[in-house]
Amino acid sequence: MSGIRHGLGRTLALGVALGLTLLLLAAKEATAGKYAVAQCGWYVGADASWADTTGGAKFRPDAWCVPPAGQDPFDGTHLKSFTRDGQATVSGTRFARWRWEAPAGTGITQVRGTWWHTLHDGIEQRLGVAGAGGGFDVFASAAATDTTPREFVAGFSTPRPAIEDRLLCARTESRWCNLEPGSWSAIRALTLTVEDDRAPSAGVGGELTAGGWRRGTQAIAFWGSDAGGGLRFGETIVDGNRVNLAEYPCAKSLIGGEWRATRMQPCALAASAGAALDTTRFSDGPHSLRHCATDFAANVACTPDQAVRVDNNPPAHPRNLSLLGGDGWRRTNDFDVAWENPDQGQASPIAGASWRIAGPDGYDTGARFAAGTGLASLQDLSVPRAGDYVLSAWLRDEAGNEAPASAVSLSLRFDDVPPSVAFEPIGGETPNRVVARIDDADAGPGGGQIAYRRAGQASWRELPTKFERDAPGSARLTAQLPKGLARGTYLFRADGADAAGNGTSTTRLDDGEEMTVRIGRHGVNRGGRGARRTRIFAQLRWRGGSRSHLTVPFGATATLSGRLLDFHGRGIARRRLRIVSRPSRGALRSPRADSVMTGSSGGFALPLAAGPSRRISVSFPGEAPLGGAIRALSLRVRSGIELEAAPTSLHTGETVRFRGRVRGGGAPVPRRGKLVAIQYFEQAAHRWRPVLVTRTDHSGRFRASYRFRYVSGSASIRLRAAALAEERWPYAPGFSPPVAVRVTG
């Protein structure tokens, strides 16, 4: 017995010295390859098993490790083994034990704790570790009662798989120990140091690693596995800097400035997670990505570095955008443009160009994209009809970045419509001057020439002609009659051209009568309108407005009205006029001819039924001695279109859905569907701007959607649908009533 006490005294003395050392180290981080496990104290339970080699007949356990919060964390805490009451003896070598096992692949290198006991008649408390071949190597034992908790500490040069606290009958198997009075052993406040030198494994994948150029928020997935204490952290690193840290769930507690495990294997052996990585934090260009996994023993394993390419900034604007052949007016509806691409440096290469064409009457192609690595030109562009259009172009890189605000623009001027040329009647104040007017609404007049010939002769002679612009889109050709013209009738021809090179010739005044001059005995005695007997005044009227070129809404009925006048300006009564309506191209209707009788003062009126755009001519064939007259007018009808939007109240990032219908009204929907633009009203510029462009189905119905991505605060946005101008669509551009959508950021 004295030997046991002596050995125990040396063990406890060693425990005091080592215990002081552990206290000094407690405030530091656990060293790599090791971690500490706290048991039965500090409000921590016990990750231990209890067993009785008698099958539960002679011993019983008792555990109390976690007192209520606010109490002393060690007040009454214990892990005990008792001999059972009412039992007389127990055979030698029989024992009960508490056992802590290190995770597979690890081992216990040190244990520290507190023990106390009541021991009688050969019953001992022994502390030991699992040895080779299933043995039990005792490092501390007691055979006498000592109810004062005392600290112990022991270290092991070779990591051990388990540690046990045994209550043992320390006699040979053929002998026994008395159980009256009863004996018990207790232990608490254990700190076990577990050595774990095996590194975990790590992996990383996800959207960011999928290849190509990445931008914006990119998803990453990472995972790891371990064979010891389990995974504690996952760390994602870009260019040597940590950009994401995932802490996995582990059983641990902060004790004395050190994180200690509260279970022998505190963390899961496999873990995975993901994160959304904001790539705008990085510069444009290639970067190095790796992911590291750290286990509870601070062992680290990292994936090999892999390259990821990031680009979050759109390219600069195209340089030196130019139009092949110059930016003047042209007769050919074919435009080729070219530019120089800016240097992208470390950023992603140019992947193509976005462009849009806008023009008269609200025409807008919407944004379109032409793909091509390093693309620096657009070819074979065209516009729907004559007019002055604007092409805007901007660049997109391989990462998908583009900035419409960086667009550069140039004009596409197309005019394949010849100008209108007509002579003016010779005035009484200038009987020797011939004047022809040139009108062209697009390219504008470019020049002209007046020629004449005597009736009965075939060849024309050119007159010195003066070209003068007198208003936008209008000019005059002026020539003096040659002196010394012989008596007779002379015919005149005016040749006019616009700035695009379209030319036309006429020998008539604007009412269709031939431009002639008669030279009599006293010089010029009659010209042009001097032979005219009648003329027609006619206009189109709708809601108080009247003009020769009128635009009305879809489904509206206009009125044609006017008067038939003689040469003196007096109304001619009871004469029948012929009115012909010719629908625009694409309409199903055929030309329609009507007749109307003038009233007592020469006036007439005719209601015009709803329908597509059309040209209307009013003619009076004439009768001797009145002569004929003709008048041409243009009625433009806007497209009919409806729009609905749902929902009308939404948040930034949500999608509004559009649906609507374009009304045909005597016109078939184009084969590819009718072109429709959804537009919003920009308050600052007081203009409607395009949001998206879509097409209807064959019944004229359309559906589309748009996600509001950049609205902050709260905004009420007005939207409308526009039926755009198209070839063979017999309606002018039309617009739906606006709808309002409220977006909250």
C-alpha positions in Angstrom: 0.0 0.0 0.0 2.8 2.4 0.8 4.4 1.7 -2.6 1.2 2.7 -4.3 1.0 5.9 -2.2 4.6 6.7 -3.0 4.1 6.2 -6.8 1.0 8.3 -6.6 2.8 11.1 -4.8 5.4 11.2 -7.6 2.7 11.3 -10.2 0.8 14.1 -8.5 4.0 16.1 -8.1 4.7 15.7 -11.8 1.1 16.8 -12.4 1.6 20.1 -10.5 4.6 21.0 -12.7 3.0 19.9 -16.0 -0.3 21.6 -15.0 1.5 24.9 -14.6 3.0 24.5 -18.0 -0.5 23.8 -19.5 -1.9 26.9 -17.9 0.8 29.0 -19.5 0.0 27.4 -22.9 -3.7 27.6 -22.6 -4.0 31.2 -23.9 -2.2 30.3 -27.1 -3.6 28.8 -30.3 -3.4 25.0 -30.5 -0.2 23.9 -32.2 -0.4 22.4 -35.7 -1.2 18.7 -35.6 -2.8 18.8 -32.2 -6.0 19.8 -30.5 -7.3 19.8 -26.9 -10.5 18.2 -25.7 -12.3 19.5 -22.6 -14.4 17.0 -20.6 -16.7 17.3 -17.6 -16.2 20.9 -16.5 -16.5 24.4 -17.9 -20.2 23.6 -18.6 -19.0 20.8 -21.0 -20.3 17.2 -20.9 -18.4 14.0 -21.4 -17.8 12.1 -24.7 -17.0 8.9 -22.9 -18.4 5.4 -22.6 -19.0 3.5 -19.4 -18.7 -0.3 -19.0 -18.8 -3.0 -16.2 -16.9 -6.2 -16.7 -19.4 -7.9 -14.3 -22.3 -7.2 -16.6 -23.7 -4.5 -14.4 -24.0 -6.7 -11.3 -21.4 -5.2 -9.1 -20.9 -1.5 -10.3 -23.0 1.4 -11.4 -22.1 4.8 -13.0 -23.0 8.4 -12.1 -22.4 11.5 -14.2 -23.0 15.2 -13.5 -20.9 17.5 -15.7 -23.0 20.5 -16.6 -24.4 22.6 -13.7 -27.1 25.2 -14.3 -25.9 28.4 -16.0 -24.6 31.0 -13.6 -23.3 28.4 -11.1 -19.6 27.5 -10.6 -18.8 25.4 -13.7 -17.1 22.8 -11.4 -19.6 22.8 -8.6 -20.4 19.2 -8.0 -19.3 18.0 -11.4 -18.1 14.4 -11.7 -17.9 11.2 -13.6 -18.1 8.4 -11.0 -18.1 4.6 -10.8 -19.7 3.1 -7.6 -19.8 -0.5 -6.2 -23.5 -1.5 -6.0 -25.2 -1.5 -2.6 -26.4 -4.8 -1.4 -23.6 -6.7 -3.1 -21.2 -8.6 -0.8 -18.1 -9.2 -2.9 -16.6 -8.9 -6.4 -14.1 -11.2 -7.9 -10.5 -10.0 -8.5 -9.6 -8.3 -11.8 -13.2 -7.2 -12.3 -13.7 -3.5 -12.9 -15.9 -0.7 -14.1 -14.5 2.1 -16.3 -15.0 5.4 -18.1 -13.3 5.3 -21.6 -12.3 8.1 -24.0 -11.3 7.0 -27.5 -9.3 9.1 -30.0 -10.7 9.3 -33.6 -9.3 6.8 -36.1 -5.9 8.0 -37.3 -5.2 10.1 -34.2 -3.9 9.4 -30.7 -3.8 10.9 -27.2 -0.5 12.4 -26.2 -1.4 14.1 -22.9 -4.2 14.0 -20.3 -4.8 16.3 -17.4 -7.6 16.3 -14.9 -8.8 16.0 -11.3 -9.5 12.8 -9.4 -10.7 11.7 -5.9 -12.0 8.4 -4.4 -13.3 6.3 -1.5 -11.6 2.9 -1.6 -11.9 -0.2 0.6 -10.6 -3.8 0.8 -8.5 -4.1 -2.3 -10.6 -1.7 -4.5 -8.4 0.8 -6.4 -8.8 3.6 -8.9 -6.4 3.3 -11.8 -5.8 5.8 -14.7 -4.2 4.3 -17.8 -4.0 4.3 -21.6 -4.7 1.5 -24.1 -1.4 -0.3 -24.8 -0.2 -2.6 -27.6 -2.2 -5.7 -28.2 -5.1 -4.4 -26.1 -3.2 -3.9 -22.9 -3.7 -1.3 -20.3 -0.8 0.9 -19.2 -1.4 2.5 -15.9 0.1 5.9 -15.3 -1.6 6.7 -12.0 -3.3 4.6 -9.3 -4.7 4.9 -5.8 -5.6 2.3 -3.2 -6.7 4.5 -0.2 -9.5 6.9 0.3 -8.8 10.5 -0.6 -11.9 12.6 -1.1 -10.0 15.8 -1.8 -10.0 16.5 -5.6 -6.4 16.5 -6.8 -4.9 17.4 -10.1 -3.0 14.9 -12.3 -1.2 15.2 -15.6 0.5 12.7 -17.8 2.2 12.7 -21.2 2.8 10.0 -23.7 5.7 9.9 -26.2 3.7 7.5 -28.4 0.1 8.7 -29.1 -2.4 6.3 -27.5 -5.8 5.3 -29.0 -7.7 5.6 -25.7 -7.6 6.5 -22.0 -9.6 4.9 -19.2 -10.5 5.6 -15.6 -11.1 2.2 -13.8 -12.6 1.2 -10.4 -10.9 -2.2 -9.9 -10.8 -5.1 -7.5 -7.0 -5.3 -7.6 -6.6 -8.9 -6.6 -6.1 -12.1 -8.5 -9.1 -13.7 -10.2 -9.3 -16.4 -7.6 -9.8 -13.9 -4.7 -12.4 -11.3 -4.1 -12.9 -7.8 -2.6 -15.5 -7.0 0.0 -18.1 -4.4 -1.1 -19.2 -3.4 2.4 -18.6 -0.6 2.9 -19.0 0.6 -0.7 -16.2 2.1 -2.8 -16.3 4.7 -5.5 -13.9 6.7 -7.9 -14.4 10.1 -9.4 -12.8 12.2 -12.2 -13.6 15.6 -13.7 -12.0 18.7 -15.5 -10.2 16.6 -18.1 -8.2 18.1 -20.9 -7.0 15.5 -23.4 -4.5 16.5 -26.1 -5.1 14.6 -29.3 -2.4 14.4 -32.0 -3.7 14.6 -35.6 -1.0 15.0 -38.2 -3.0 13.8 -41.2 -3.9 16.7 -43.6 -7.5 17.0 -44.9 -8.4 17.1 -48.6 -10.0 20.1 -50.4 -11.9 20.8 -53.6 -13.5 23.7 -55.4 -15.8 24.2 -58.4 -18.9 26.0 -59.4 -19.8 28.8 -61.8 -16.6 30.8 -61.3 -14.4 27.8 -62.4 -16.6 26.9 -65.4 -14.1 28.5 -67.9 -14.4 31.6 -70.1 -14.7 35.2 -68.9 -16.7 35.8 -65.7 -18.4 38.9 -64.4 -20.7 40.0 -61.6 -21.6 37.7 -58.8 -20.3 34.2 -59.4 -21.2 31.0 -57.5 -18.5 28.8 -56.1 -18.8 25.4 -54.5 -16.2 23.9 -52.2 -15.8 20.8 -50.2 -13.4 18.8 -48.1 -12.8 15.6 -46.1 -10.7 14.6 -43.1 -9.8 11.4 -41.3 -9.2 12.8 -37.8 -10.8 15.6 -35.8 -12.9 16.7 -38.8 -13.1 19.9 -40.9 -13.2 23.3 -39.1 -12.8 25.9 -41.9 -13.0 26.2 -45.7 -11.1 29.2 -47.1 -11.2 30.5 -50.6 -8.2 32.5 -51.8 -7.8 34.6 -54.9 -4.3 35.9 -55.8 -3.1 35.1 -52.3 -5.9 37.0 -50.5 -8.8 35.3 -48.6 -12.1 36.2 -50.2 -14.4 33.8 -48.4 -14.2 31.9 -45.1 -16.7 29.1 -44.3 -16.6 27.9 -40.6 -18.1 24.4 -40.4 -20.1 23.4 -37.3 -17.9 21.9 -34.6 -18.4 20.9 -31.0 -16.1 23.4 -29.2 -15.8 25.9 -26.4 -13.6 28.8 -25.7 -11.7 28.0 -22.5 -8.8 30.0 -21.2 -8.4 31.9 -24.5 -8.2 28.6 -26.4 -10.8 26.9 -28.5 -11.1 23.3 -27.1 -13.1 20.5 -28.5 -16.0 19.2 -26.4 -16.0 15.9 -28.2 -13.2 13.6 -29.1 -14.1 14.1 -32.8 -15.4 17.6 -32.7 -16.2 18.2 -36.5 -17.7 16.3 -39.4 -15.3 14.3 -41.5 -16.8 15.7 -44.7 -18.3 19.1 -45.4 -19.4 21.1 -48.4 -20.7 24.6 -48.9 -21.0 27.4 -51.4 -20.8 31.1 -51.7 -21.6 34.0 -54.0 -18.4 35.8 -55.0 -18.5 39.4 -56.1 -16.0 39.6 -58.9 -16.2 43.3 -59.1 -13.7 43.4 -56.2 -11.1 42.1 -58.6 -9.3 43.9 -61.5 -10.1 42.8 -65.0 -7.9 40.0 -66.2 -6.6 36.6 -65.1 -6.5 35.6 -61.4 -5.4 32.6 -59.4 -8.0 30.7 -57.4 -7.5 28.0 -54.8 -9.4 26.6 -51.8 -8.0 25.4 -48.6 -9.5 23.1 -45.9 -8.4 23.3 -42.3 -9.1 20.5 -39.7 -9.5 21.0 -36.0 -5.9 20.2 -35.4 -4.9 23.2 -37.7 -3.7 20.9 -40.5 -4.2 22.6 -43.9 -4.6 21.2 -47.4 -5.2 23.4 -50.5 -6.3 22.7 -54.1 -3.8 23.5 -56.9 -4.0 27.0 -58.2 -6.4 27.4 -61.1 -6.8 30.4 -63.4 -10.0 32.3 -63.6 -10.6 35.2 -65.9 -12.6 38.2 -64.7 -14.0 41.2 -66.6 -16.6 43.5 -65.2 -16.1 46.7 -67.2 -17.6 47.3 -70.7 -15.3 48.2 -73.6 -14.8 51.8 -74.5 -16.7 53.2 -77.5 -15.7 52.3 -81.1 -13.0 54.5 -82.5 -13.4 56.4 -85.7 -16.8 55.1 -86.7 -17.3 55.8 -90.4 -19.7 55.0 -93.2 -18.2 53.5 -96.3 -18.9 55.9 -99.2 -19.4 58.9 -96.9 -22.4 60.1 -94.9 -24.2 62.0 -97.6 -27.6 61.0 -99.1 -27.6 57.9 -101.3 -30.1 56.2 -103.5 -29.0 52.6 -102.6 -30.4 51.2 -99.5 -27.2 49.5 -98.4 -24.9 50.8 -95.7 -21.5 49.5 -94.5 -19.8 50.9 -91.4 -16.4 50.3 -89.9 -14.5 51.3 -86.8 -11.4 50.7 -84.8 -11.7 48.6 -81.6 -10.1 50.0 -78.4 -7.2 48.2 -76.7 -8.7 45.8 -74.1 -5.4 45.2 -72.3 -5.8 42.5 -69.7 -9.6 42.5 -70.1 -11.6 40.1 -72.3 -11.5 40.6 -76.1 -14.2 42.3 -78.1 -16.9 39.7 -78.9 -19.1 41.8 -81.2 -21.1 45.0 -81.4 -24.6 46.0 -80.5 -26.4 48.5 -82.7 -29.7 50.2 -83.3 -31.2 52.4 -86.0 -33.7 55.1 -85.2 -35.5 57.3 -87.6 -38.7 59.1 -88.6 -42.2 58.4 -87.2 -40.8 56.6 -84.2 -38.9 53.9 -86.2 -36.5 52.0 -84.0 -35.0 48.6 -84.6 -34.3 48.1 -80.9 -30.9 46.9 -79.8 -29.4 44.2 -82.0 -26.2 42.3 -81.7 -23.6 41.2 -84.3 -21.2 38.5 -83.0 -17.6 38.2 -84.0 -14.3 38.1 -82.2 -12.6 41.4 -82.9 -15.6 42.5 -85.0 -14.9 46.0 -86.5 -17.5 46.5 -89.1 -21.3 46.1 -89.9 -22.3 45.4 -93.4 -25.5 45.4 -95.5 -27.5 47.5 -93.1 -30.7 48.9 -94.5 -33.6 51.2 -93.5 -37.3 50.7 -94.2 -37.9 53.7 -96.4 -36.5 57.0 -97.4 -35.4 59.3 -94.6 -32.6 60.5 -92.3 -31.8 57.8 -89.8 -29.3 57.5 -87.0 -27.1 54.4 -86.4 -25.8 54.0 -82.9 -23.1 51.3 -82.2 -21.4 50.1 -79.0 -19.1 47.2 -78.2 -19.6 44.0 -76.2 -16.7 41.9 -74.8 -16.5 38.1 -74.3 -17.6 38.5 -70.6 -20.9 40.0 -71.8 -20.1 43.6 -70.7 -21.6 46.4 -72.8 -22.6 50.0 -72.2 -25.2 51.5 -74.5 -24.3 54.9 -73.1 -20.9 54.6 -74.8 -22.5 54.4 -78.2 -21.2 56.5 -81.0 -23.6 57.5 -83.8 -23.7 58.5 -87.5 -26.4 59.3 -90.0 -27.8 56.9 -92.6 -29.4 59.0 -95.3 -31.4 57.1 -97.8 -33.6 58.6 -100.5 -34.8 56.6 -103.5 -37.9 58.8 -104.1 -37.5 61.3 -107.0 -38.4 64.9 -106.2 -41.6 66.5 -107.3 -41.2 69.1 -110.0 -43.9 71.3 -111.4 -44.0 74.6 -113.3 -45.6 77.7 -111.8 -48.0 79.6 -114.0 -46.5 82.6 -115.7 -47.4 85.8 -113.8 -48.6 89.0 -115.4 -45.7 91.0 -113.8 -43.0 88.7 -115.2 -44.4 87.3 -118.5 -40.9 86.5 -119.8 -39.8 84.4 -116.9 -40.4 80.6 -116.5 -40.3 79.2 -113.0 -40.4 75.5 -111.8 -40.5 74.4 -108.2 -38.6 71.4 -106.9 -39.8 69.8 -103.7 -38.1 66.9 -101.9 -38.8 66.1 -98.3 -35.7 63.9 -97.7 -32.4 64.6 -99.4 -33.7 68.0 -100.6 -33.4 69.6 -104.0 -30.0 69.2 -105.6 -30.3 71.1 -108.9 -32.1 71.3 -112.1 -32.5 72.6 -115.7 -35.3 74.2 -117.8 -35.5 73.4 -121.5 -38.0 74.4 -124.2 -39.0 73.4 -127.8 -41.5 74.7 -130.3 -44.6 72.7 -130.8 -44.1 70.2 -133.6 -40.3 70.0 -133.1 -38.6 67.1 -131.4 -35.4 68.6 -130.0 -35.2 70.4 -126.7 -33.1 73.4 -126.0 -31.7 74.2 -122.6 -32.2 77.7 -121.1 -29.7 79.3 -118.7 -31.3 78.2 -115.4 -30.8 79.7 -111.9 -31.2 77.3 -109.0 -32.3 78.9 -105.7 -33.3 77.3 -102.4 -36.1 79.2 -100.8 -37.3 76.8 -98.0 -36.2 73.5 -96.3 -36.9 70.8 -98.9 -37.8 73.3 -101.6 -36.1 75.2 -104.4 -36.9 77.1 -107.6 -35.6 76.9 -111.1 -35.8 80.2 -113.0 -35.1 80.9 -116.7 -35.8 83.8 -119.0 -37.6 83.3 -122.3 -35.2 83.7 -125.1 -35.5 87.0 -127.0 -36.7 87.0 -130.5 -38.9 83.9 -130.3 -41.0 83.5 -133.4 -44.7 83.4 -133.1 -46.1 80.1 -132.1 -46.7 77.7 -129.2 -43.7 76.6 -127.1 -43.5 73.7 -124.6 -41.3 73.6 -121.6 -39.6 70.9 -119.6 -38.1 71.0 -116.1 -35.5 68.4 -115.1 -34.9 68.2 -111.3 -32.7 66.1 -109.1 -32.4 65.7 -105.3 -29.2 65.6 -103.3 -29.2 61.8 -103.5 -29.1 61.8 -107.3 -32.8 60.9 -108.0 -34.0 62.7 -111.0 -37.4 63.5 -112.6 -38.7 65.5 -115.5 -42.0 67.3 -116.0 -43.7 69.3 -118.7 -46.7 70.2 -116.5 -48.0 72.6 -113.9 -48.9 71.2 -110.5 -52.5 70.6 -111.6 -51.4 68.4 -114.5 -51.8 70.9 -117.3 -49.1 71.2 -119.9 -46.8 74.1 -119.5 -47.1 76.1 -122.7 -46.4 79.6 -123.9 -47.9 81.3 -126.9 -46.0 84.0 -128.6 -48.2 86.3 -130.5 -47.9 89.6 -132.4 -47.3 91.5 -129.1 -45.1 88.9 -127.5 -46.3 86.5 -124.7 -50.0 86.5 -124.7 -50.8 83.2 -123.0 -48.9 80.7 -120.9 -49.6 77.7 -118.7 -52.7 78.4 -116.7 -54.0 80.8 -119.3 -55.5 77.8 -121.1 -57.0 76.4 -118.0 -60.7 76.5 -117.4 -61.2 74.9 -114.0 -59.3 74.0 -110.9 -60.1 72.0 -107.8 -59.6 73.0 -104.2 -59.8 69.9 -101.9 -58.7 69.0 -98.3 -59.1 66.2 -95.8 -60.8 67.1 -92.5 -60.9 65.4 -89.1 -61.9 66.9 -85.8 -61.5 70.5 -86.9 -58.2 70.1 -88.7 -57.9 70.2 -92.5 -55.0 69.7 -94.8 -54.0 67.9 -98.0 -51.8 65.5 -96.1 -53.6 64.3 -92.9 -52.8 61.7 -90.2 -55.7 60.2 -88.2 -56.0 57.5 -85.5 -56.8 53.9 -86.2 -60.5 53.4 -87.0 -61.2 57.2 -87.5 -63.4 58.4 -90.4 -62.2 61.5 -92.2 -64.1 63.7 -94.6 -63.0 64.9 -98.1 -64.3 68.3 -98.9 -63.6 71.1 -101.4 -64.9 73.2 -104.3 -64.7 73.1 -108.1 -63.8 76.6 -109.4 -63.7 78.2 -112.8 -60.8 80.3 -114.1 -62.3 83.4 -112.3 -62.5 81.6 -109.0 -66.3 81.1 -109.1 -67.9 77.8 -108.0 -69.2 75.5 -110.7 -72.4 73.9 -109.7 -73.9 70.5 -110.5 -70.8 68.9 -111.9 -69.8 65.3 -111.2 -66.3 64.7 -109.7 -64.4 61.4 -109.7 -62.8 60.4 -106.4 -60.3 57.4 -106.4 -58.9 56.0 -103.2 -55.7 53.8 -103.6 -54.8 51.9 -100.3 -51.1 51.8 -99.4 -49.1 48.7 -100.2 -49.9 45.7 -98.1 -53.6 46.4 -97.7 -56.2 43.8 -98.8 -58.5 46.4 -100.2 -58.5 47.3 -103.9 -58.7 50.9 -105.2 -62.1 52.4 -104.9 -63.8 54.9 -107.2 -66.6 57.2 -106.0 -68.4 60.1 -107.6 -69.8 63.2 -106.0 -71.9 66.1 -107.3 -70.9 69.7 -106.6 -73.5 71.9 -104.9 -74.9 75.3 -105.9 -71.6 77.1 -105.1 -69.3 74.3 -106.4 -68.7 72.7 -103.0 -68.6 69.0 -102.3 -68.1 66.6 -99.4 -67.6 62.8 -99.1 -67.1 60.8 -95.9 -64.1 58.4 -96.0 -64.7 55.1 -94.3 -62.2 53.8 -91.7 -59.4 51.7 -93.2 -55.7 51.7 -93.9 -53.6 54.6 -95.2 -54.4 55.7 -98.8 -53.9 58.2 -101.5 -56.9 60.1 -102.8 -57.3 61.8 -106.1 -60.1 64.2 -107.0 -60.6 64.7 -110.7 -62.9 66.6 -113.0 -62.6 65.2 -116.5 -64.0 68.4 -117.9 -66.3 69.2 -120.8 -66.2 71.8 -123.6 -65.5 74.6 -122.9 -64.5 74.0 -119.3 -61.4 71.8 -119.5 -60.2 69.3 -116.8 -58.6 69.5 -113.4 -57.1 67.1 -110.8 -56.1 67.2 -107.1 -54.1 64.5 -105.1 -54.2 64.1 -101.3 -52.7 61.7 -98.8 -54.5 60.2 -95.8 -52.2 58.4 -93.2 -53.9 56.2 -90.6 -52.0 55.2 -87.5 -51.7 51.5 -86.5 -54.1 50.3 -83.8 -52.4 48.6 -80.9 -53.3 47.7 -77.3 -51.1 47.0 -74.3 -51.6 45.4 -70.8 -48.9 45.0 -68.1 -48.9 42.8 -65.0 -48.2 43.2 -62.2 -48.4 47.0 -62.0 -46.6 47.1 -58.7 -43.3 45.2 -58.2 -39.8 45.4 -56.7 -36.4 45.8 -58.4 -35.3 42.5 -59.8 -38.9 41.3 -60.5 -40.4 40.9 -64.0 -43.3 42.7 -65.6 -45.2 40.8 -68.3 -46.6 42.5 -71.3 -49.4 41.3 -73.6 -51.3 43.1 -76.3 -52.7 43.0 -79.9 -52.0 44.8 -83.1 -55.3 45.3 -85.0 -55.1 44.4 -88.7 -58.1 46.3 -90.0 -57.9 45.2 -93.6 -54.2 44.3 -93.6 -52.6 40.9 -93.1 -50.0 40.5 -90.4 -46.5 40.2 -91.9 -45.2 36.7 -92.3 -42.6 37.1 -89.5 -45.1 38.9 -87.3 -45.7 42.6 -86.8 -42.8 44.5 -85.3 -43.7 46.0 -81.9 -41.6 48.1 -79.6 -42.3 48.6 -75.8 -41.3 52.1 -74.9 -40.9 54.1 -71.6 -41.3 57.8 -71.1 -38.0 59.5 -70.0 -39.0 62.4 -67.8 -35.7 64.3 -68.1 -35.8 64.4 -71.9 -39.6 64.3 -72.3 -39.2 61.6 -74.9 -40.3 58.0 -75.3 -37.3 55.6 -75.3 -37.4 51.9 -76.4 -37.3 49.1 -73.7 -37.5 46.1 -76.0 -38.6 45.0 -79.5 -40.7 42.0 -80.2 -43.0 40.6 -82.9 -46.6 39.4 -82.9 -47.9 36.0 -83.9 -50.0 35.6 -87.1 -53.1 36.8 -85.2 -51.4 40.0 -84.2 -51.0 39.1 -80.6 -47.8 39.5 -78.7 -46.3 38.7 -75.3 -43.0 39.9 -73.8 -41.4 40.5 -70.4 -38.9 42.8 -68.8 -36.9 42.7 -65.6 -36.3 46.0 -63.8 -32.6 45.6 -62.5 -31.4 49.1 -61.7 -34.3 51.0 -60.1 -33.6 52.4 -56.6 -36.1 54.1 -54.4 -39.7 54.2 -55.8 -40.5 55.1 -59.4 -43.7 55.3 -61.4 -42.8 54.3 -65.0 -45.1 55.0 -68.0 -45.0 52.4 -70.7 -46.6 52.1 -74.1 -46.5 49.8 -77.1 -45.6 51.1 -80.6 -46.5 49.4 -83.8 -43.5 50.4 -85.9 -43.3 51.3 -89.6 -42.6 48.3 -91.9 -42.5 47.6 -95.6 -45.9 46.5 -96.9 -47.6 47.5 -93.7 -50.3 50.0 -94.7 -50.4 52.0 -91.5 -48.4 54.8 -90.0 -46.7 54.1 -86.6 -49.3 53.9 -83.9 -49.1 53.9 -80.1 -51.2 52.3 -77.3 -52.5 54.3 -74.4 -49.8 54.4 -71.7 -49.9 52.1 -68.7 -48.1 52.9 -65.4 -46.0 50.5 -63.4 -44.6 51.3 -59.9 -41.2 49.8 -59.2 -39.7 49.9 -55.6 -36.0 49.3 -55.1 
